[in-house]
Amino acid sequence: MKLKQMTLWQLKANSTAFLIFYGILLALAVTLTIVFFSLAGSGYTGTFNFGAAAIGAFFLFVVGCSSFSENLHIAFANGVSRRTHFLSFLLLSVIASAVTAAFGVAVDAIPSLSPATWQPLFTESPWAQFLFFLALNMALMALGYFIAGAYYRMNKAARWIVSICIPAGLIVLAVFTVSAAEVPGMPLSAFAQIFIWMASSLMNAALFWIVFAALFFLFGWLVTRRAGVRQQQAAA
C-alpha cells in the first residue's frame, strides 16, 4: 500500500511540471509548423523538424535529479522505507518515460502537416522511435537519480572533485573515441565500435540504453539503501 501511495504522490508532485512542459512543446510545435507552412507558401525552401522527443529526454534527466533528496525526506517522514521510495521512483520512471516518449513522437509528427518544409529526424517507424525514446528516457532518469544520490552522500570536497574530474574525463574519452573510430587498431577502437553499432539502428541504440538504464537503476539503489536523513521534513 505504501508503494502505491508513494508512487501516486510522486506522480501528483510532478504532474504540474509535466503538464506545463507538454503544453509548451505542443504550442511551439503547432506555432512553428504554421509559421513554416506560411513561409512555404511564400517560396521558402528550407526544412524544419522539432525534436520534442529529444527535448523530453533531457527534461526527464532533470526530473531524475530532483527525485532523490526531497522525496527521500518525504518518505522517511511518513514511515516509508528506502526500498519503497526507490521502487516508487522506478515506477515513476517507467510511467513518465513511456508517456513522454509517446507524446514526443506524436508532437514530432506535427511538422509533417507542412510537407514542403518537413525534414524528419528519423526514418524508422514511430514504434521504433517510441521504443528508442522510452529506453533513452529511462536511462537519463536513472542517471539523474544516481547523480543526485551520489552527491547527497558526498562531502563538499568530494563534490568538487567529482564535478571537475568527471566532465573532464568524459571530454577526453569522447576525443579519443572519435579519433579511434577513424584509425583501426587504436586501443579505443573497440569502444568506438559501440557508437557505430548504435548509430546503425534505433533498435540497437534502444538496447544499449535499456542496459544503461538497468545499470544506473542498480547504482541508484546502492546509493539509496544506505542514505541517511540530513534534514527531516514533514509531508505536505
N, C-alpha and C positions, 0 to 999 in steps of 0.2 A: 504493500500500500504506500509506503514512504517513497518507493521508487516512482510510482505513478504520480504522486503529489509533487515530488521534486522535479520530475520531467515537465509536468504541466506548469509549475512555477517558472521554470527556465523558458518555456515557450511563451508564457504570458509576459515575462520580463523583457523578452526580446521582440515581442510582436510589433510594438510601435516602430522600433528602428527598422524592422524588416519591411513594414508597410510603407514607410516613408521612402526607403531605398528603392523598393519595387516601383513606387509611384513616380519617382524621379526618373528612373531608367525608362519606364514606359512613356512618360511625357517627352523625354528627349528623343527617343526613337521615333515617335509619331511626328514630332515637330520637325526633326531633321529630314525625315522621309518626305514630308510635304514640301520642305524647302528645296530639296534636291529634285523632286518631281517638277516643281515650278521652274527650276533652272534648266532642266532637260527640255522643257517646252520653249525655252529661250535660246536653245542651241548649245547648251553646256554639254561637254563631252567627258567630263570627269566621272569617277566612280565613287561609291560610298558603301561602307559597311559600319556596323556599330560596335560589336564586341561586347554585348551586355553580359553574356555568359562568363567571359573572362573577367570583366569587372566584378561580377558577383563572387567569383572565386577569391579575389583579394578582400572583398568585404567580409567573407566568411573567415578569412585569416584573422581579421581584426576581432570578429566575434569570438573566435577561439582564444585569442589573447585575453579577452575580457571575461572569460568564463571560469577563471580559476579562483583568484583571491576572494572576491566578494561572495561568489557562490559558495565557496568552501566555508566562509564565516557564517553565511546564512544556514548552511547545512548543520554546522556544529551547534548553532544557537537553537535549532529546532530538533536536536537529537537524531540527526541523520548521519549515518556513518560515512567514512571516506569512500568505501566501496559503493554505496548507494549514490553518493554525489558523483562519482566517476561514471557509473553506469547511466545516470540521468544525462550527463554530458554526452556520452556515447550515443544514446537515443536521440538527443537533440541534434547531434551531428548528422546522423542518418536522415532524419526528417528535413532539417534545414538544407542539407546538401541536395537531396532529391528535389525538393520544391524549388530551390534556387536554380538548379540545373535545368529543370523543365521550363521555368519562367524565362531564363536566359536564352535558351534555344528558341522559344516561341517569340521573344522580343527581337532576336536577331533575324527572324524571318520577316519582320515588318518592312524593312527597306526593300524587300523583293517586290513590294507593291509599286515601286518605281523601277521597273526592269531596265530602263535605259541607263540608269546610274548605279544599279546594284552590282556589287562585287562580293560574292560570298567568301567568307573566311575559310570554309571547309567544303570539300567536295563529297565527303561521306554523308550517309543518310542522317536524318535528325535523331534516329535511335542511337546510332554510333556516337553522335555528338553528345547526346544525353548521358550515355554511359561514361564517356570520357570526362565530362564536367562533373558528374556525380563522384567519380574517383578522385578528381583533382580537388573538388570542394572538400571532401572528407580529409584528404591529405593535408590541405592547408589549415583546416580547423584543428586537426591533430597536432600539427606543427606549432600553431599559435598557442594551443593549450599547454604543450610541453615547454615552450619557451617561457610562458608566464609562470608555470610551476617551477621551472628551474631557477628563474630569477627570484621567485618568492622564497626559495630555500637558501639562496646565496647571501653572503655578507656583501657589504658595499665594495670592498676591494675586488672580490671575485666578479661582481657585476661589471666593473670597469674593464677587467682583463678580458672577460668573455666578449663584451661589447666591442672591443678593439680587435681582438685576435680572430674571432670567427669571421667577420666581414672581410678582413684582410686575407685570411686563408681561403675563403671562397673565391675572391678575386683572382688570387694566384692559381687556384685549381682550375678556374674557368679558362684562364690564359693558356695554361699548359694543356688543357684538354683540347682546345681549339687547335693548338699547334700540333698536338699528337694526331689529331684526326686527319691532318694533311700530310703527315710523314709516317708511312708504315714502319713498324718495328720500334717506334719510340715506346718507353715504358708505360705511358698512359694511353697508348693507342687502343688497348682493350677496353679501358674505361670509356674512351671516346666512342667506341662502337655501340655502347648502350644508348647514347643520344642519337646516333644514326639509326639504330633499330627503332627507337621511339618515334622518330620523325617519319618513318616509313608507313605508319598506320596509326589511326586514332585508337584502335583496339590494343595495339602494342603499348601505346602511351597509357591507356587506361589500366592495363595490367600492372605497369610499373607503379602508377600512383596508388593502386589498391595495396600493393606490397608496402609502399612507402607509408601509407596511412596506417596499416596494421602495425608496422614497426613503431611509429610515433605514438599510436594509442598505447602500445605497451610501455614506451618510455613515459608517457603521461601518467599511466597508472603507477609506475615506480616512483615518480615524484609526488604522487598524491598519497600513497599508502603510509608515508612517514611524515607528511606535512603537519606542522603544529599550528596552533592558533596564535596569531600575532596581535590581532585586535578584534576582540569579540564584539558582535553586533547583533541586535535582535532583528527578527524578520519584520518586514513592513506589513 
